[in-house]
Amino acid sequence: MFVNQPKFLWQLREWHLRPNADGTLNFVPDTVKANALPSLYGQAIAGEDPRLAALRQQFSNELIATYVDAIADTDEQALSKGSKATLDTLLFKMGVPISDKYNTFESTASGSDDDPLVNAQKGGGLLPRIKPKLDSAKLSQGCSMTSEQILNRIGAQSCGGCHHFSGGKSIASLGPGTELKWPDMPGFVHIDENGDISILLKDFFLPSRRQNLIDFLKAPAAPQVSASARSFDDFRTRLAEPGSLSTTDTDIRRSDLRTADKLTEGAFTRFRSAD
């Protein structure tokens, strides 16, 4: 969506197709996943709703307690094997499991208004809290990751960052003077009007999605859904009812499809299973 007033903005939004009872479809707006409200990274805004201040504190606490570990998980796995994360592994596996209650309904690619690092640098106390978290882990001794790189990674997982403002931003340090940077974007889009595709799409996202498809085809068959299961919520409810759907995989029956969907947040990557 292009917004022209009061200033030009190029925004990305998320829509879902939902079926009506008569079989027609509606476009329904939804939160943009892995896109926390930008002001949650920064300081209080004059006149803001007091509930936003409480949410900001909650978000900050959750980011320090949970998100930093998840963001650095790829590096941790590489270090445990005696190596360091490469750009390939970072772009294939890096993600941030932001709770949906923090997500906004649009992600602005133009400018830096939605950049987590830019917002955190304005104040609010979040940025100084990340370094002690990194210092308390052995991870920081192996890869010298900075607080700024953590926030750059979060920005790169957002729609606006992936499409534009994260281009060229540092996301890892491999040694003195050696940094891995998020690939530059030629413009706002991953496929331009001439059909040319971005480096991200060609070298990273498409190979990753190809692998996801291969893994999907190797997985057990999905449950068979009757024509009467017209909505996602109805389908999920029916999964929980013994005998309502035919499946040979009990794990599928017990799974929460919304949770499964969150495993492909960000750049359509998959988090390491909790084992």
Beta strands, then each sheet from edge to edge (+ up, - down):
strand 1: 2-3
strand 2: 9-12
strand 3: 14-19
strand 4: 25-30
strand 5: 107-108
strand 6: 170-175
strand 7: 178-181
sheet 1: 1+ 2- 5+
sheet 2: 3+ 4-
sheet 3: 6+ 7-
end
